[in-house]
């Protein structure tokens, strides 16, 4: 039923079609951040590290409906339409403004901070996942924040300090960006769900003003700030956003900490999604950097989980005994994986995890390997 509610919510939000482009696009100065406490139903707006404003809000009817983590604002809409109801109508539940947040790489149309036609719900747990505000408050917020503003959502304590993931959000940058693709879309925010302002020709050089994940913020010749995808541009000069650190080998297990996590083919929020994993799902860890976990799937394929959706957990060490005459120890959790060594009946092995039909084990050399469940007990 939870999944059904999520699908219904996503379908409804996909109908947010009535809009007006933001009149102004802001640079990442001053530095704004947002904290939303689901427990107290308060939204804290931070300006340069200090709380500038506190607003009452409404969040999900149950704890699981409003996602927790740190996510960027990627699209802003004036008088959003909803499910065939035009923007500005008193029957429209989205109110006067929509500030869409990208939850684990989506386009900012499923979850958002928006107004309401039911002001009595503010301060309660009443929504299907979004964050509601009084219309006057959401207009003030909309006029203040910029696309790329990080939003930290939690249900813990608030102490007037923003404690979200510092890697999320729009960071100031300088230098230039050169368009390397043909007819590259310049968007209002750092997402393919943000509105297209114009298309840029190959070879166009623009001033770089910021970096948000896989996007550059650049200034057009008319002064407007827009975002272009890094894959279709190159950066030079100034303070260039560093490439993600190299993934270092690691072992152990990673557990999903959110209701549904995207498991991606590459360490990028725009990489193809190989599968989705439910909260509590565990994966064999093979590598790590400051943003990504590299994991091994049950089919032996390599995949990636972002730090905002998973955490490293202690492996539950136990012991296995080989119960067949000869058993293969493999390099990956697959019957087609390379055989590292063969062991005889009665051999005791150190179990460190599980991956599908295989146990993850630790060899005497310290290396991680795998053995099929059918050959041990």
N, C-alpha and C positions, 0 to 999 in steps of 0.2 A: 504493500500500500504506500509506503514511503516513496518508492521509486515512481509509482504512478503519480503521486502528487507532484514530484519533481518534474516529470515529463509534462504534466498538465501546466505547471507553472512556466516551464520553458516555452511551451507552445503559446501560452497567452502573452508572454513578454515579447515573443517574436513578432507580435502584432503591434508593437509600439512603432507606428509608422508616421504619425503626424509630428512634424518637428520644424524648428527653425534653427539654423546654424548659430552657434554662439557668436555674438558680435565682437568679442575680444578673446584672444588666446594669450594666456599669460606665460611669462618665463618663470623659471623656478626661483624667483626672488620676489618677495620674501619666501622663506621656506615654510610651507604649510603642510601639516599632517593632521590626520583625523583618527581619533580613537572612539570606538563604539563599545560600550559595556552593556551586554545583553542582560546581565543580572540586575542592573539598576535602570536600564533603559535611558542612558544618557549618552549624548554625543559631545565629545570634547574636540574643539578646533584649536590646534597648536599653531602658533606663529613664532618662528625662530626659536623653537624649543620651549616656549611658555604657553600656557593655556590662555587663549584670547577670548574664548566664548564657550559656554556650555548650553547645550540645547536638549530638551526632552524629546524622546523618540519612542516609537513602537517597534518591536522586533517580533520574531517568529512566535507562533502559538506554542510551539514546542522547541526545545533546545536544538534539535537537529535541523530545523528548517532554515535558520539563518546561519550561513557558513562562518567558521572561525578561521582566522589567519590574517595575513597581510596582503592586500590586493590593491592595484592601482585604479584610479578613476580613468576611464578610457573614452567615454562619450557623454556629452551633455545635451539635453533637449529641452526646449521651451514648449510648454503646453503639450506634453506627449499625448498621443492618442492611445487608446487601449481597447482591444477587442471590438472594434467597430464604433467605439464611442469617441467622438472628436475631442481634441484637446481643448481645455477651457470649459467643457461642459460640467455642470454641477453633479452629473452622474458619473463622471470619470474618477475612478479611485486613485489615479496617480497624481492628481493635483496639478500644481502649476509648473513643476520642474522635475526633470529626471537626471540624476547623476549616476551613470551606469558604471559599475565596478566589474573588472575582469577577474572572475574566480577561476584560478588555475587555467588561464589561457582562453576563456570564452570571450565573446564579443561585446560584453557589457549590456546585453539585453535581457538577461535572466534575473540578475540581482542589481538593485540600485537603491540609492537614497533619494526618495521622492516625497512629494506632497501628499495630501489626502483630502477626500471629501467627507471623512469621518473624524473630525478633530477630537471627539470623545475617546478615541482609541489611543491617543498619544499618552505615553507613560505606561502602557500595558503591553502584554504579549498577545498580539492580535493578527500579525501578518502571516502570509504564506512563505516568507523568507526574506522579503525586502525590509528596508528600514524606512519607516514613515516619519515625516516631520510636519509641523504646522506649515501651511503654505507660506506665511510671511517669513518663517525661519528658513525654509528650503530655498526661497528666492535669495535671501541674504547669503546663504552658503554658496549657492550657484554663482552669484556675482563675485565671490571671493576666491574660490579655489580654481585650479587649472587642471586640464587633463594631464595625468601623470601623478597627481596627488596620492600618496599612499594612505590606505584606510586599514587600520588595525582593528579587528573585531574579536572580542573575547567575552568570557563570562566569569572573569575573576575579579580582582580588586583594582581600583584606580587610585593612583597617588600623584596625579598631576605631572607624571613623566611618561612620555611616549615610549613604549617598550616593544613596538612591533619590529618586523624584520627590516633592518636598515638597508638591505639590498634592493628593496622594492621602492619605486618612486622615481621622480624626475630629478636628475642631478645636473647642475650647471656644467657647461663645457664650452670650450672655445676652439677656434681653428676653422677649417672649412670642410664641407662635404661635397663630393663630386658625384653626380648621378651616373651610374654605370649601366643601368637598364634602359629599355625603350619604354616611353610613356609610363613613367613611374607615378603612382598615385601619391599625392601629398594630402595627408589626412589631418583632421582636427585633433586626433589623439593617438596614442601608441597602441593601436589595435586595428585589425582588418574590419572590425565592427564600427570604427569611427567613420565620420562622414568624409567623403572626398571633396577637397577644396578645389584642386586643379590637378593637372597632369604635367609632369616635368620631363623635358627632353633629355636624351642621353648627352652627357658632357656638361650639363648645367652645374655651375659651381655656386654654392650658397654658404652663408655664414652659419656655423654650428653654434647653437645656443644651449643645448642640453642633450642628455642621454637618458633613455628610459628602457631598460631591458634590451630588447633587440631592435630598438628604434632610435633614430637621431631626431632631435628637434632642431629645425633650421628656420631661418628668416627669409621670406620671399622678398622680391624687389619692392613690393608695395608695403612692406613692413610687417606683414602678418606672419605669425609663428605657426608652423605646421610640423608634422612628423612624417618621416620616410623610413621605410624598412631597411635595415642594415644590409640585407642580402643584395639590394639593388643600388648600393652607394658605397663610396669609400671615403675615409676620413683622413685628414692630414693636418699637421700643425696644431698648435695650442695644446690644451690638456685633453688628450685623446682618452676616451674611455678604455680602460684596459680590457684585454680579452679575458674570458673566464680562465681561472687557473687550471693548469693541467690536472687531470684526474689521476690521483695516486692510488696504487694498489691498496686494498683494504679487505678485511674478512669479517665475518660475523653475520648479523641479520639486521634487516630494516623492517619496521612495522608501519603501516599506514595509519595516520592519526586523524584523518578527516573522513567524512561519510563516504565520499567517492573520490578516488584519486586517478588522475590520468597518468598512465605508464607510457612513456614516450620513447621513440626510436633513437633520438639524439638528445644531448643536453641543451635543449632550447625549448622555450614555452611555445614556439611555433612549429616544433617538430611533429611529425605524424604520431597519432595516438595508437599504440599497439593494442592496448587493452585498458580496461578500467578495473580498479581494485577497491574492495570495500574496506571500511575501517577495521583494523586489526589484522588484515592480511599481512603475511610475512614473506620476505624475499631474501635470497642469499646475496649478501653484499660482496662485490668484487672490486669496487673503487669508490673514491670520494674526492670532492673538492669543496670549496666554500659555498657552492650553490646546489650541487647535484650529488645524488647517490647513483652509482652504477650497479645494477643488479643483474642477476641471472634468472631468467624465467624457467618454468618447469619444462619447456620445450628446448631449453639450452640456449635460447637467444639472449643477447645482451639488450638491456633496456635501461631507462633512466627515470628516477623519481626526484622531484624538486624537494628541497629541504623544508618548504612550507607545508608539504603534505605527508611527510614521513619523518621518522626519527630512527636512529640506530638504537637497537636494544641488545641487552646482554644475551648471548647465546646460552641456551639451556644445555649444559654439558652432561652427557650420560654415556653409557657404554653399550656397545653392540658386540654380539658374538656371531661369527660366521657359522651357518648351519648347513652348508653344502660343501662338497669336496673341494671345489675350486671356485672362487668368486673374483669378478673383475672390479677393480677400483678405477674409476674413470675421472677424466679431467673436468667434466661438466655433467649436469643431471640429464643425461640422454644416453640411450643404448647405442647411439652411433658416435658418441664422444670417444676420444682417444683413451685407450687402456693404459693407465700409468703403472700398474703392477697387479699381480694376481696373488691372492692369499688363500690359505688352506683352511679347512674346517677347524673350528675352535679358536681361530685368531680373534683377539679382542681389539676393538677399534673405538676411538674416542668420537662420539657423536656431538656435533656442534649446531646442527640445524636440520631443517627439512625443506626439500624443494620438490613438490609434486610427488612422484613415485620413488624418489631417492632421498637417502639420508646424506646430509653434509657431514663430512668427517675431517678430522685433523690428523695428518700423517706425522710420523716421528720427526720429519724434517721441518715441521711447522707449516707445510703447504696445505691448502684446502683441496679436498677431493670429494668424490661422490660414490655411493654404493647403492645398488637397487634394494628396495625394501624386502623383496622376495628371498634374498639370500642371507639375511641376518635375522637375529631375534634379540 
